[in-house]
Amino acid sequence: MRNTETALLCVLDDLHDIIINEGPAVLVSLDVSAAFDSLSHDILLQRLESDFGVVGLANQWFRSYLASRTMSVSIDQNVSSVTSCRSGVPQGSVLGPVLFLLYVSPVARVLAPFNVRHHVYADDLSIISAFSTNVNSLLGIEKATSAVRDWYRSNGLLLNPGKSEALVVGTGPQLRNLDKPISITVAGISLTCKETVTLLGVQLASSLSMDQFVSSKVRSSNYHLRALRKIRPALSRQVAESVGRAIILSRLDYCNALLAGAASGGLNALQRVQNQVARSVVGAPRRSHAQPILSSLHWLPVRQRISYKLAVTVFMALRDRQPAYLASRLELRRSQRVLRSSDDVSALAVPRTKTKFAERKFAVAAPMVWNLIPVAIRNCDTLYSFKKQLKTWLFEEAFLTLEGMSSMPSI
C-alpha cells in the first residue's frame, strides 16, 4: 500500500530524525518540466529490460502499448494536424505513474554518493539533508541536485530549478539561531527558502506544526459545506450523507495520519467542521449537540479517524512489509524479562522520546496507537476483518464509554 500519505509519513519521519539527532534539516522539492510527456520510449523499454528483467513478449507488449499514439490540438472549431507521440506515457492511466517511477529509478544510484535522503513519488522528488551554514553542508546539497539535473538531462528530462522549492525545518530554538533569509543553491540556481512548501497536496511549515495544512482543510471543507447547505432541501438524507462523505469527509481524511500529535486546537477545528457536516446531513439545527448525530451516522470523530488510519497503515506494514520504507521503522516489542505482557507477540516497541516534538514521528505515534488496540483485533487474519473490528472498537471508545472522546490517547 503506497500512496501520497505513506510517502509523506516517510518524509516527515526523515525530517524528524535529522532535527532530533543533528539539528535543522532542509527539504528540497524538485520540479520536472512536462515530466510524463518527456519519457523516451526507447530508454524506458531498455530500462525495463536491463533493470527489471522485462524481456521478450512482455517487453513487446509495453512497446505496443506506448507506440502508435497520436495527438492533436482543438481550439473552438479548429483542429491541428495529427502528430505521432514519440515520447511520454498516457496521462490519467494506471500505468503512467508506474512507468515513470521505473524510468527514474536510477536516481537512487545517482544520489547514493551524497549524504542525503530522498523520496520519489511519481514525478515528485524530495531531497532531505541536515542543514548547516558551513560550506560543506551547502555544497553537498548543491552537488546532489546538480547530479540529478545532469542525469535528468541525459535521459530526456528537464529539471526546472526555478520552480523547485526549499524549506528549512527545525524546532523553534534551532530556527531562531539561523540568519534569515536563507538561500540554497539548487542545481546551479540560488533559491530562497520559503516559510511553507506544498508537497503532494500538504502544506509543510518550517516548524512542522501542520497548522497551515489544517487551515487549508478547514477552508476547503467549509466552502463545500456551504454548497451542501444550499442544496440540502432538495436531497434525501441518504444522498446528502453520500455527498457529505465524498466531498467533505474525504478532505478531512486526506493524509490525516500526518496529524498525529498535532495541536489540539487544529484537531478541534476539524472536529467542528465534521460536526457541521453531520448536522447538515440530518437537517439538525446548527447548535444542536453533535455527538448523538455522529453516533447515528456511525461516523468516527476526527481523533478516532486519525487512530484508524495509523492502525490500518501499521497492519499493512506488519502483514505485507509494505511499504518497506515504513515497515522498516516498526519493530516488535521484545521484553528482557518474563512479564505478563510477554505473551502479546503483536505489540510494537515504542522508541523512547524526550520531547513532544519527537512523539509526532510515525515510528513513535503509530506503535503508541497500535499497542492500545485489543490483541484480538491486532491478530485479525484479513484486512477486511481488521478494519471492521477496529472501527467498531473505536466507535465504542468514542461514544459508548463513560469518558467519551477523552478516553482515546492524545495524538
C-alpha atoms as a printed R data frame, in Angstrom:
    type eleno elety resid chain resno       x       y       z
1   ATOM     1    CA   MET     A     1   0.000   0.000   0.000
2   ATOM     2    CA   ARG     A     2   1.836   3.042  -1.308
3   ATOM     3    CA   ASN     A     3   0.158   6.410  -1.629
4   ATOM     4    CA   THR     A     4   0.800  10.081  -1.013
5   ATOM     5    CA   GLU     A     5   0.114   9.595   2.683
6   ATOM     6    CA   THR     A     6   2.711   6.871   3.221
7   ATOM     7    CA   ALA     A     7   5.207   8.894   1.178
8   ATOM     8    CA   LEU     A     8   4.668  11.959   3.356
9   ATOM     9    CA   LEU     A     9   4.879   9.894   6.542
10  ATOM    10    CA   CYS     A    10   8.312   8.755   5.400
11  ATOM    11    CA   VAL     A    11   9.418  12.300   4.508
12  ATOM    12    CA   LEU     A    12   8.272  13.666   7.864
13  ATOM    13    CA   ASP     A    13   9.955  10.815   9.739
14  ATOM    14    CA   ASP     A    14  13.239  11.564   7.971
15  ATOM    15    CA   LEU     A    15  12.905  15.246   8.821
16  ATOM    16    CA   HIS     A    16  12.161  14.464  12.470
17  ATOM    17    CA   ASP     A    17  15.143  12.099  12.663
18  ATOM    18    CA   ILE     A    18  17.545  14.752  11.402
19  ATOM    19    CA   ILE     A    19  16.078  17.526  13.560
20  ATOM    20    CA   ILE     A    20  16.243  15.425  16.729
21  ATOM    21    CA   ASN     A    21  19.708  13.987  16.163
22  ATOM    22    CA   GLU     A    22  21.589  16.554  14.077
23  ATOM    23    CA   GLY     A    23  19.797  19.899  14.092
24  ATOM    24    CA   PRO     A    24  17.881  21.792  11.389
25  ATOM    25    CA   ALA     A    25  17.067  19.931   8.175
26  ATOM    26    CA   VAL     A    26  16.484  21.116   4.636
27  ATOM    27    CA   LEU     A    27  13.816  19.763   2.293
28  ATOM    28    CA   VAL     A    28  14.251  20.413  -1.431
29  ATOM    29    CA   SER     A    29  11.283  19.624  -3.675
30  ATOM    30    CA   LEU     A    30  12.453  19.342  -7.281
31  ATOM    31    CA   ASP     A    31  10.192  20.194 -10.214
32  ATOM    32    CA   VAL     A    32  10.436  18.452 -13.596
33  ATOM    33    CA   SER     A    33   9.041  20.207 -16.658
34  ATOM    34    CA   ALA     A    34   6.406  18.193 -18.563
35  ATOM    35    CA   ALA     A    35   7.586  15.076 -16.781
36  ATOM    36    CA   PHE     A    36   5.120  12.499 -18.108
37  ATOM    37    CA   ASP     A    37   5.329  13.847 -21.673
38  ATOM    38    CA   SER     A    38   9.127  13.670 -21.878
39  ATOM    39    CA   LEU     A    39   9.854   9.988 -21.298
40  ATOM    40    CA   SER     A    40  11.832   8.449 -24.137
41  ATOM    41    CA   HIS     A    41  10.160   5.219 -25.239
42  ATOM    42    CA   ASP     A    42  13.470   3.662 -26.262
43  ATOM    43    CA   ILE     A    43  15.140   4.461 -22.931
44  ATOM    44    CA   LEU     A    44  12.096   3.225 -20.999
45  ATOM    45    CA   LEU     A    45  11.961  -0.097 -22.844
46  ATOM    46    CA   GLN     A    46  15.700  -0.571 -22.434
47  ATOM    47    CA   ARG     A    47  15.438   0.164 -18.696
48  ATOM    48    CA   LEU     A    48  12.561  -2.282 -18.304
49  ATOM    49    CA   GLU     A    49  14.752  -4.945 -19.864
50  ATOM    50    CA   SER     A    50  18.101  -4.203 -18.212
51  ATOM    51    CA   ASP     A    51  16.988  -3.145 -14.709
52  ATOM    52    CA   PHE     A    52  13.741  -5.050 -14.192
53  ATOM    53    CA   GLY     A    53  14.017  -8.115 -16.435
54  ATOM    54    CA   VAL     A    54  11.015  -7.291 -18.612
55  ATOM    55    CA   VAL     A    55  12.025  -9.116 -21.793
56  ATOM    56    CA   GLY     A    56  10.521 -10.991 -24.682
57  ATOM    57    CA   LEU     A    57   6.763 -10.891 -25.093
58  ATOM    58    CA   ALA     A    58   6.266  -8.665 -22.043
59  ATOM    59    CA   ASN     A    59   8.662  -6.070 -23.459
60  ATOM    60    CA   GLN     A    60   6.909  -6.243 -26.808
61  ATOM    61    CA   TRP     A    61   3.577  -5.638 -25.054
62  ATOM    62    CA   PHE     A    62   4.911  -2.463 -23.471
63  ATOM    63    CA   ARG     A    63   6.264  -1.366 -26.855
64  ATOM    64    CA   SER     A    64   2.860  -1.833 -28.459
65  ATOM    65    CA   TYR     A    65   1.233  -0.003 -25.537
66  ATOM    66    CA   LEU     A    66   3.475   3.041 -25.998
67  ATOM    67    CA   ALA     A    67   3.740   3.110 -29.807
68  ATOM    68    CA   SER     A    68   1.300   4.332 -32.466
69  ATOM    69    CA   ARG     A    69  -0.227   7.036 -30.276
70  ATOM    70    CA   THR     A    70  -1.223  10.308 -31.867
71  ATOM    71    CA   MET     A    71  -2.278  13.733 -30.648
72  ATOM    72    CA   SER     A    72  -3.857  16.911 -31.955
73  ATOM    73    CA   VAL     A    73  -4.978  20.257 -30.556
74  ATOM    74    CA   SER     A    74  -8.558  21.511 -30.840
75  ATOM    75    CA   ILE     A    75  -9.496  25.156 -30.241
76  ATOM    76    CA   ASP     A    76 -13.124  26.038 -30.903
77  ATOM    77    CA   GLN     A    77 -13.772  24.604 -34.368
78  ATOM    78    CA   ASN     A    78 -10.114  24.490 -35.390
79  ATOM    79    CA   VAL     A    79  -8.185  21.221 -35.170
80  ATOM    80    CA   SER     A    80  -4.482  20.855 -35.785
81  ATOM    81    CA   SER     A    81  -2.927  18.118 -37.867
82  ATOM    82    CA   VAL     A    82  -2.356  14.744 -36.202
83  ATOM    83    CA   THR     A    83   1.144  14.161 -34.858
84  ATOM    84    CA   SER     A    84   2.717  10.942 -33.599
85  ATOM    85    CA   CYS     A    85   3.682  10.750 -29.921
86  ATOM    86    CA   ARG     A    86   7.273   9.569 -29.864
87  ATOM    87    CA   SER     A    87   7.745  10.160 -26.161
88  ATOM    88    CA   GLY     A    88   5.733  10.240 -22.962
89  ATOM    89    CA   VAL     A    89   3.252   7.940 -21.266
90  ATOM    90    CA   PRO     A    90  -0.559   8.293 -21.352
91  ATOM    91    CA   GLN     A    91  -1.610  10.694 -18.622
92  ATOM    92    CA   GLY     A    92  -4.501   9.605 -16.462
93  ATOM    93    CA   SER     A    93  -3.621   5.956 -16.993
94  ATOM    94    CA   VAL     A    94  -2.881   3.481 -14.235
95  ATOM    95    CA   LEU     A    95   0.437   2.528 -15.804
96  ATOM    96    CA   GLY     A    96   1.616   6.117 -16.325
97  ATOM    97    CA   PRO     A    97   2.970   6.819 -12.808
98  ATOM    98    CA   VAL     A    98   4.379   3.275 -12.533
99  ATOM    99    CA   LEU     A    99   6.280   3.600 -15.794
100 ATOM   100    CA   PHE     A   100   7.596   6.997 -14.762
101 ATOM   101    CA   LEU     A   101   8.906   5.554 -11.490
102 ATOM   102    CA   LEU     A   102  10.624   2.736 -13.360
103 ATOM   103    CA   TYR     A   103  12.112   5.285 -15.747
104 ATOM   104    CA   VAL     A   104  13.628   7.444 -12.983
105 ATOM   105    CA   SER     A   105  14.597   4.555 -10.685
106 ATOM   106    CA   PRO     A   106  18.361   5.116 -11.273
107 ATOM   107    CA   VAL     A   107  18.027   8.412  -9.361
108 ATOM   108    CA   ALA     A   108  18.630   6.385  -6.191
109 ATOM   109    CA   ARG     A   109  22.033   5.357  -7.548
110 ATOM   110    CA   VAL     A   110  22.769   8.921  -8.621
111 ATOM   111    CA   LEU     A   111  22.160  10.230  -5.082
112 ATOM   112    CA   ALA     A   112  23.919   7.351  -3.303
113 ATOM   113    CA   PRO     A   113  27.361   9.063  -3.137
114 ATOM   114    CA   PHE     A   114  25.912  12.099  -1.382
115 ATOM   115    CA   ASN     A   115  24.956  12.291   2.279
116 ATOM   116    CA   VAL     A   116  21.267  12.953   1.589
117 ATOM   117    CA   ARG     A   117  17.967  11.130   1.914
118 ATOM   118    CA   HIS     A   118  15.412  11.168  -0.854
119 ATOM   119    CA   HIS     A   119  11.887  10.057  -1.659
120 ATOM   120    CA   VAL     A   120  10.269   9.726  -5.086
121 ATOM   121    CA   TYR     A   121   6.535   9.736  -5.672
122 ATOM   122    CA   ALA     A   122   5.598   9.831  -9.362
123 ATOM   123    CA   ASP     A   123   7.289  12.988 -10.693
124 ATOM   124    CA   ASP     A   124   7.864  14.493  -7.223
125 ATOM   125    CA   LEU     A   125  11.425  14.099  -5.961
126 ATOM   126    CA   SER     A   126  12.180  15.266  -2.432
127 ATOM   127    CA   ILE     A   127  15.758  15.526  -1.205
128 ATOM   128    CA   ILE     A   128  16.339  15.759   2.547
129 ATOM   129    CA   SER     A   129  19.572  16.635   4.268
130 ATOM   130    CA   ALA     A   130  20.924  18.015   7.511
131 ATOM   131    CA   PHE     A   131  21.297  21.765   7.199
132 ATOM   132    CA   SER     A   132  24.199  23.843   8.363
133 ATOM   133    CA   THR     A   133  25.556  27.198   7.288
134 ATOM   134    CA   ASN     A   134  29.008  25.702   6.811
135 ATOM   135    CA   VAL     A   135  30.342  25.363   3.278
136 ATOM   136    CA   ASN     A   136  30.441  21.548   3.214
137 ATOM   137    CA   SER     A   137  26.742  21.176   4.104
138 ATOM   138    CA   LEU     A   138  25.573  23.647   1.469
139 ATOM   139    CA   LEU     A   139  27.975  22.213  -1.111
140 ATOM   140    CA   GLY     A   140  26.610  18.717  -0.542
141 ATOM   141    CA   ILE     A   141  23.059  19.847  -1.359
142 ATOM   142    CA   GLU     A   142  24.277  21.676  -4.455
143 ATOM   143    CA   LYS     A   143  26.245  18.674  -5.706
144 ATOM   144    CA   ALA     A   144  23.343  16.282  -5.135
145 ATOM   145    CA   THR     A   145  20.824  18.442  -7.003
146 ATOM   146    CA   SER     A   146  23.314  19.133  -9.804
147 ATOM   147    CA   ALA     A   147  23.895  15.394 -10.233
148 ATOM   148    CA   VAL     A   148  20.131  14.840 -10.503
149 ATOM   149    CA   ARG     A   149  19.854  17.664 -13.043
150 ATOM   150    CA   ASP     A   150  22.612  16.174 -15.190
151 ATOM   151    CA   TRP     A   151  21.076  12.685 -15.049
152 ATOM   152    CA   TYR     A   152  17.651  14.039 -15.975
153 ATOM   153    CA   ARG     A   153  19.162  15.920 -18.906
154 ATOM   154    CA   SER     A   154  20.929  12.818 -20.238
155 ATOM   155    CA   ASN     A   155  17.646  10.909 -20.066
156 ATOM   156    CA   GLY     A   156  15.473  13.444 -21.860
157 ATOM   157    CA   LEU     A   157  14.007  15.128 -18.767
158 ATOM   158    CA   LEU     A   158  14.358  18.766 -17.800
159 ATOM   159    CA   LEU     A   159  14.760  19.772 -14.183
160 ATOM   160    CA   ASN     A   160  13.262  23.183 -13.534
161 ATOM   161    CA   PRO     A   161  15.245  24.662 -10.616
162 ATOM   162    CA   GLY     A   162  13.306  27.929 -10.838
163 ATOM   163    CA   LYS     A   163  10.077  26.131  -9.864
164 ATOM   164    CA   SER     A   164  11.750  23.921  -7.289
165 ATOM   165    CA   GLU     A   165  11.255  24.825  -3.634
166 ATOM   166    CA   ALA     A   166  13.376  24.646  -0.499
167 ATOM   167    CA   LEU     A   167  12.348  24.618   3.143
168 ATOM   168    CA   VAL     A   168  14.490  24.644   6.277
169 ATOM   169    CA   VAL     A   169  12.745  22.898   9.167
170 ATOM   170    CA   GLY     A   170  13.556  22.556  12.822
171 ATOM   171    CA   THR     A   171  12.452  23.288  16.349
172 ATOM   172    CA   GLY     A   172  11.811  26.864  17.463
173 ATOM   173    CA   PRO     A   173  15.238  27.347  19.093
174 ATOM   174    CA   GLN     A   174  17.003  25.815  16.088
175 ATOM   175    CA   LEU     A   175  15.266  28.122  13.614
176 ATOM   176    CA   ARG     A   176  15.830  31.228  15.733
177 ATOM   177    CA   ASN     A   177  19.576  30.637  15.606
178 ATOM   178    CA   LEU     A   178  19.617  30.822  11.801
179 ATOM   179    CA   ASP     A   179  20.179  34.035   9.891
180 ATOM   180    CA   LYS     A   180  17.324  34.857   7.524
181 ATOM   181    CA   PRO     A   181  16.631  34.930   4.646
182 ATOM   182    CA   ILE     A   182  18.237  31.569   3.923
183 ATOM   183    CA   SER     A   183  19.395  30.840   0.378
184 ATOM   184    CA   ILE     A   184  20.364  27.423  -1.005
185 ATOM   185    CA   THR     A   185  21.901  26.652  -4.384
186 ATOM   186    CA   VAL     A   186  19.853  24.012  -6.174
187 ATOM   187    CA   ALA     A   187  21.222  22.690  -9.463
188 ATOM   188    CA   GLY     A   188  23.134  25.910 -10.024
189 ATOM   189    CA   ILE     A   189  20.303  28.299  -9.151
190 ATOM   190    CA   SER     A   190  20.004  30.130  -5.835
191 ATOM   191    CA   LEU     A   191  16.669  29.544  -4.095
192 ATOM   192    CA   THR     A   192  15.371  31.484  -1.112
193 ATOM   193    CA   CYS     A   193  13.921  29.091   1.445
194 ATOM   194    CA   LYS     A   194  10.203  29.556   1.988
195 ATOM   195    CA   GLU     A   195   8.177  29.524   5.171
196 ATOM   196    CA   THR     A   196   5.884  26.826   3.769
197 ATOM   197    CA   VAL     A   197   6.147  24.329   0.936
198 ATOM   198    CA   THR     A   198   3.316  22.295  -0.579
199 ATOM   199    CA   LEU     A   199   4.303  18.675  -1.108
200 ATOM   200    CA   LEU     A   200   1.811  16.192  -2.537
201 ATOM   201    CA   GLY     A   201  -1.061  18.484  -1.578
202 ATOM   202    CA   VAL     A   202   0.099  19.011   2.018
203 ATOM   203    CA   GLN     A   203   1.405  22.337   3.321
204 ATOM   204    CA   LEU     A   204   4.594  21.814   5.320
205 ATOM   205    CA   ALA     A   205   5.861  24.647   7.538
206 ATOM   206    CA   SER     A   206   9.317  25.294   8.957
207 ATOM   207    CA   SER     A   207   8.172  24.128  12.400
208 ATOM   208    CA   LEU     A   208   6.299  21.069  11.005
209 ATOM   209    CA   SER     A   209   3.314  22.236  13.066
210 ATOM   210    CA   MET     A   210   0.756  21.245  10.358
211 ATOM   211    CA   ASP     A   211  -1.278  24.362  11.208
212 ATOM   212    CA   GLN     A   212  -1.300  25.511   7.581
213 ATOM   213    CA   PHE     A   213  -2.412  22.061   6.435
214 ATOM   214    CA   VAL     A   214  -5.274  22.077   8.937
215 ATOM   215    CA   SER     A   215  -6.306  25.608   7.931
216 ATOM   216    CA   SER     A   216  -6.362  24.556   4.276
217 ATOM   217    CA   LYS     A   217  -8.554  21.569   5.136
218 ATOM   218    CA   VAL     A   218 -10.949  23.766   7.097
219 ATOM   219    CA   ARG     A   219 -11.247  26.388   4.325
220 ATOM   220    CA   SER     A   220 -11.817  23.817   1.603
221 ATOM   221    CA   SER     A   221 -14.324  21.846   3.686
222 ATOM   222    CA   ASN     A   222 -16.271  24.940   4.716
223 ATOM   223    CA   TYR     A   223 -16.542  26.003   1.074
224 ATOM   224    CA   HIS     A   224 -18.176  22.706   0.115
225 ATOM   225    CA   LEU     A   225 -20.217  22.678   3.318
226 ATOM   226    CA   ARG     A   226 -21.855  25.960   2.317
227 ATOM   227    CA   ALA     A   227 -22.685  24.443  -1.073
228 ATOM   228    CA   LEU     A   228 -24.171  21.368   0.613
229 ATOM   229    CA   ARG     A   229 -26.375  23.531   2.819
230 ATOM   230    CA   LYS     A   230 -27.800  25.308  -0.218
231 ATOM   231    CA   ILE     A   231 -28.854  22.128  -1.981
232 ATOM   232    CA   ARG     A   232 -29.710  20.114   1.150
233 ATOM   233    CA   PRO     A   233 -33.502  20.734   0.937
234 ATOM   234    CA   ALA     A   234 -33.542  19.060  -2.466
235 ATOM   235    CA   LEU     A   235 -31.690  15.948  -1.283
236 ATOM   236    CA   SER     A   236 -32.813  12.882   0.614
237 ATOM   237    CA   ARG     A   237 -30.871  12.035   3.763
238 ATOM   238    CA   GLN     A   238 -29.175   9.104   2.041
239 ATOM   239    CA   VAL     A   239 -27.977  11.254  -0.866
240 ATOM   240    CA   ALA     A   240 -26.921  14.074   1.485
241 ATOM   241    CA   GLU     A   241 -24.868  11.615   3.522
242 ATOM   242    CA   SER     A   242 -23.178  10.284   0.375
243 ATOM   243    CA   VAL     A   243 -22.362  13.831  -0.752
244 ATOM   244    CA   GLY     A   244 -21.023  14.737   2.682
245 ATOM   245    CA   ARG     A   245 -18.803  11.672   2.777
246 ATOM   246    CA   ALA     A   246 -17.500  12.014  -0.769
247 ATOM   247    CA   ILE     A   247 -16.878  15.745  -0.913
248 ATOM   248    CA   ILE     A   248 -16.169  16.874   2.661
249 ATOM   249    CA   LEU     A   249 -15.168  13.922   4.841
250 ATOM   250    CA   SER     A   250 -12.744  12.782   2.139
251 ATOM   251    CA   ARG     A   251 -10.977  16.135   2.543
252 ATOM   252    CA   LEU     A   252 -10.839  15.767   6.304
253 ATOM   253    CA   ASP     A   253  -9.412  12.271   5.900
254 ATOM   254    CA   TYR     A   254  -6.765  13.126   3.288
255 ATOM   255    CA   CYS     A   255  -3.342  12.490   4.857
256 ATOM   256    CA   ASN     A   256  -4.870  12.798   8.334
257 ATOM   257    CA   ALA     A   257  -2.281  10.335   9.682
258 ATOM   258    CA   LEU     A   258   0.170  13.250   9.459
259 ATOM   259    CA   LEU     A   259  -1.835  14.969  12.200
260 ATOM   260    CA   ALA     A   260  -0.772  12.500  14.888
261 ATOM   261    CA   GLY     A   261   0.437  14.645  17.752
262 ATOM   262    CA   ALA     A   262  -0.837  17.855  16.173
263 ATOM   263    CA   ALA     A   263  -2.006  20.716  18.382
264 ATOM   264    CA   SER     A   264  -5.457  20.115  19.872
265 ATOM   265    CA   GLY     A   265  -6.644  23.465  18.508
266 ATOM   266    CA   GLY     A   266  -6.265  22.263  14.938
267 ATOM   267    CA   LEU     A   267  -7.972  18.945  15.621
268 ATOM   268    CA   ASN     A   268 -10.823  20.786  17.357
269 ATOM   269    CA   ALA     A   269 -11.247  22.975  14.258
270 ATOM   270    CA   LEU     A   270 -11.533  19.874  12.072
271 ATOM   271    CA   GLN     A   271 -13.992  18.353  14.542
272 ATOM   272    CA   ARG     A   272 -16.185  21.452  14.328
273 ATOM   273    CA   VAL     A   273 -16.293  21.076  10.556
274 ATOM   274    CA   GLN     A   274 -17.296  17.435  10.828
275 ATOM   275    CA   ASN     A   275 -19.979  18.347  13.364
276 ATOM   276    CA   GLN     A   276 -21.469  20.905  10.983
277 ATOM   277    CA   VAL     A   277 -21.449  18.398   8.128
278 ATOM   278    CA   ALA     A   278 -23.291  15.865  10.293
279 ATOM   279    CA   ARG     A   279 -25.889  18.462  11.293
280 ATOM   280    CA   SER     A   280 -26.439  19.426   7.650
281 ATOM   281    CA   VAL     A   281 -26.858  15.806   6.580
282 ATOM   282    CA   VAL     A   282 -29.572  15.046   9.154
283 ATOM   283    CA   GLY     A   283 -31.123  18.531   8.976
284 ATOM   284    CA   ALA     A   284 -30.439  19.361  12.626
285 ATOM   285    CA   PRO     A   285 -30.082  22.928  13.987
286 ATOM   286    CA   ARG     A   286 -26.558  24.334  13.844
287 ATOM   287    CA   ARG     A   287 -26.178  24.480  17.609
288 ATOM   288    CA   SER     A   288 -27.576  21.028  18.360
289 ATOM   289    CA   HIS     A   289 -25.345  18.545  20.199
290 ATOM   290    CA   ALA     A   290 -23.181  16.839  17.596
291 ATOM   291    CA   GLN     A   291 -22.161  13.646  19.393
292 ATOM   292    CA   PRO     A   292 -25.548  11.851  19.114
293 ATOM   293    CA   ILE     A   293 -25.721  12.836  15.429
294 ATOM   294    CA   LEU     A   294 -22.250  11.461  14.686
295 ATOM   295    CA   SER     A   295 -23.238   8.289  16.518
296 ATOM   296    CA   SER     A   296 -26.420   7.894  14.466
297 ATOM   297    CA   LEU     A   297 -24.437   8.335  11.247
298 ATOM   298    CA   HIS     A   298 -21.781   5.929  12.553
299 ATOM   299    CA   TRP     A   299 -19.075   8.499  11.784
300 ATOM   300    CA   LEU     A   300 -15.898   8.274  13.793
301 ATOM   301    CA   PRO     A   301 -14.783  11.631  15.240
302 ATOM   302    CA   VAL     A   302 -11.613  13.253  13.927
303 ATOM   303    CA   ARG     A   303  -9.236  11.883  16.569
304 ATOM   304    CA   GLN     A   304 -10.513   8.348  16.102
305 ATOM   305    CA   ARG     A   305 -10.214   8.712  12.329
306 ATOM   306    CA   ILE     A   306  -6.529   9.521  12.783
307 ATOM   307    CA   SER     A   307  -6.085   6.468  15.013
308 ATOM   308    CA   TYR     A   308  -7.933   4.348  12.446
309 ATOM   309    CA   LYS     A   309  -5.657   5.487   9.603
310 ATOM   310    CA   LEU     A   310  -2.485   4.886  11.601
311 ATOM   311    CA   ALA     A   311  -3.626   1.447  12.746
312 ATOM   312    CA   VAL     A   312  -4.532   0.326   9.216
313 ATOM   313    CA   THR     A   313  -1.155   1.534   7.951
314 ATOM   314    CA   VAL     A   314   0.615  -0.449  10.682
315 ATOM   315    CA   PHE     A   315  -1.459  -3.568   9.955
316 ATOM   316    CA   MET     A   316  -0.490  -3.479   6.276
317 ATOM   317    CA   ALA     A   317   3.160  -2.794   7.097
318 ATOM   318    CA   LEU     A   318   3.364  -5.726   9.534
319 ATOM   319    CA   ARG     A   319   1.432  -8.180   7.382
320 ATOM   320    CA   ASP     A   320   2.898  -7.444   3.952
321 ATOM   321    CA   ARG     A   321   6.039  -5.499   4.945
322 ATOM   322    CA   GLN     A   322   4.786  -2.819   2.574
323 ATOM   323    CA   PRO     A   323   5.603  -0.083   2.061
324 ATOM   324    CA   ALA     A   324   9.105  -1.161   3.040
325 ATOM   325    CA   TYR     A   325  10.138   2.371   3.983
326 ATOM   326    CA   LEU     A   326   7.509   2.380   6.765
327 ATOM   327    CA   ALA     A   327   7.722  -1.294   7.708
328 ATOM   328    CA   SER     A   328  11.420  -0.842   8.465
329 ATOM   329    CA   ARG     A   329  10.524   1.770  11.106
330 ATOM   330    CA   LEU     A   330   8.377  -0.669  13.110
331 ATOM   331    CA   GLU     A   331   9.814  -3.243  15.471
332 ATOM   332    CA   LEU     A   332   8.057  -5.860  17.569
333 ATOM   333    CA   ARG     A   333   8.466  -5.426  21.304
334 ATOM   334    CA   ARG     A   334  10.886  -7.833  22.964
335 ATOM   335    CA   SER     A   335  10.957  -7.931  26.743
336 ATOM   336    CA   GLN     A   336  14.172  -8.760  28.577
337 ATOM   337    CA   ARG     A   337  12.193 -10.246  31.450
338 ATOM   338    CA   VAL     A   338   9.245 -12.647  31.557
339 ATOM   339    CA   LEU     A   339   6.233 -10.443  32.179
340 ATOM   340    CA   ARG     A   340   2.509 -10.861  31.954
341 ATOM   341    CA   SER     A   341   2.615  -8.890  28.713
342 ATOM   342    CA   SER     A   342   5.240 -11.203  27.207
343 ATOM   343    CA   ASP     A   343   2.508 -13.291  25.559
344 ATOM   344    CA   ASP     A   344   1.492 -10.242  23.496
345 ATOM   345    CA   VAL     A   345   3.659 -11.012  20.480
346 ATOM   346    CA   SER     A   346   1.970  -8.419  18.261
347 ATOM   347    CA   ALA     A   347   2.868  -5.384  20.393
348 ATOM   348    CA   LEU     A   348   5.332  -2.898  18.935
349 ATOM   349    CA   ALA     A   349   8.319  -1.326  20.603
350 ATOM   350    CA   VAL     A   350   7.788   2.369  21.328
351 ATOM   351    CA   PRO     A   351  11.051   4.319  20.976
352 ATOM   352    CA   ARG     A   352  11.920   6.470  23.958
353 ATOM   353    CA   THR     A   353  11.499  10.182  23.393
354 ATOM   354    CA   LYS     A   354  12.310  13.262  25.401
355 ATOM   355    CA   THR     A   355  10.028  15.808  23.729
356 ATOM   356    CA   LYS     A   356   6.500  16.102  22.397
357 ATOM   357    CA   PHE     A   357   8.048  17.019  19.061
358 ATOM   358    CA   ALA     A   358   9.644  13.573  18.806
359 ATOM   359    CA   GLU     A   359   6.355  11.826  19.652
360 ATOM   360    CA   ARG     A   360   4.897  13.036  16.363
361 ATOM   361    CA   LYS     A   361   7.131  10.698  14.375
362 ATOM   362    CA   PHE     A   362   5.358   7.796  12.680
363 ATOM   363    CA   ALA     A   363   7.858   5.439  14.326
364 ATOM   364    CA   VAL     A   364   6.603   6.645  17.730
365 ATOM   365    CA   ALA     A   365   2.956   7.659  17.236
366 ATOM   366    CA   ALA     A   366   1.968   4.541  15.259
367 ATOM   367    CA   PRO     A   367   3.215   1.997  17.862
368 ATOM   368    CA   MET     A   368   1.534   4.011  20.637
369 ATOM   369    CA   VAL     A   369  -1.829   3.763  18.870
370 ATOM   370    CA   TRP     A   370  -1.266   0.136  17.811
371 ATOM   371    CA   ASN     A   371  -0.487  -1.104  21.310
372 ATOM   372    CA   LEU     A   372  -3.750   0.325  22.667
373 ATOM   373    CA   ILE     A   373  -5.813  -1.804  20.277
374 ATOM   374    CA   PRO     A   374  -7.057  -5.073  21.811
375 ATOM   375    CA   VAL     A   375  -4.868  -8.071  20.976
376 ATOM   376    CA   ALA     A   376  -7.738  -9.963  19.332
377 ATOM   377    CA   ILE     A   377  -8.189  -7.150  16.810
378 ATOM   378    CA   ARG     A   378  -4.472  -6.778  16.132
379 ATOM   379    CA   ASN     A   379  -4.271 -10.501  15.326
380 ATOM   380    CA   CYS     A   380  -7.024 -10.472  12.684
381 ATOM   381    CA   ASP     A   381  -6.259 -12.590   9.618
382 ATOM   382    CA   THR     A   382  -7.628 -10.284   6.945
383 ATOM   383    CA   LEU     A   383  -7.596  -6.570   6.334
384 ATOM   384    CA   TYR     A   384 -11.387  -6.523   5.966
385 ATOM   385    CA   SER     A   385 -11.889  -8.155   9.374
386 ATOM   386    CA   PHE     A   386  -9.297  -5.861  10.961
387 ATOM   387    CA   LYS     A   387 -10.935  -2.705   9.594
388 ATOM   388    CA   LYS     A   388 -14.396  -3.835  10.655
389 ATOM   389    CA   GLN     A   389 -13.433  -4.748  14.213
390 ATOM   390    CA   LEU     A   390 -11.156  -1.721  14.579
391 ATOM   391    CA   LYS     A   391 -13.908   0.677  13.588
392 ATOM   392    CA   THR     A   392 -16.333  -0.995  16.000
393 ATOM   393    CA   TRP     A   393 -13.828  -0.698  18.854
394 ATOM   394    CA   LEU     A   394 -13.021   2.948  18.062
395 ATOM   395    CA   PHE     A   395 -16.737   3.698  17.803
396 ATOM   396    CA   GLU     A   396 -17.361   2.212  21.239
397 ATOM   397    CA   GLU     A   397 -14.412   4.142  22.665
398 ATOM   398    CA   ALA     A   398 -15.760   7.372  21.195
399 ATOM   399    CA   PHE     A   399 -19.441   7.096  22.075
400 ATOM   400    CA   LEU     A   400 -20.174   4.227  24.435
401 ATOM   401    CA   THR     A   401 -17.635   4.677  27.239
402 ATOM   402    CA   LEU     A   402 -18.173   6.952  30.190
403 ATOM   403    CA   GLU     A   403 -15.218   9.100  29.224
404 ATOM   404    CA   GLY     A   404 -16.355   9.530  25.606
405 ATOM   405    CA   MET     A   405 -13.860  11.068  23.274
406 ATOM   406    CA   SER     A   406 -11.388  11.860  26.035
407 ATOM   407    CA   SER     A   407 -10.754   8.141  26.583
408 ATOM   408    CA   MET     A   408  -8.557   7.949  23.469
409 ATOM   409    CA   PRO     A   409  -4.888   8.869  23.599
410 ATOM   410    CA   SER     A   410  -3.994  12.426  22.733
411 ATOM   411    CA   ILE     A   411  -2.451  12.136  19.284
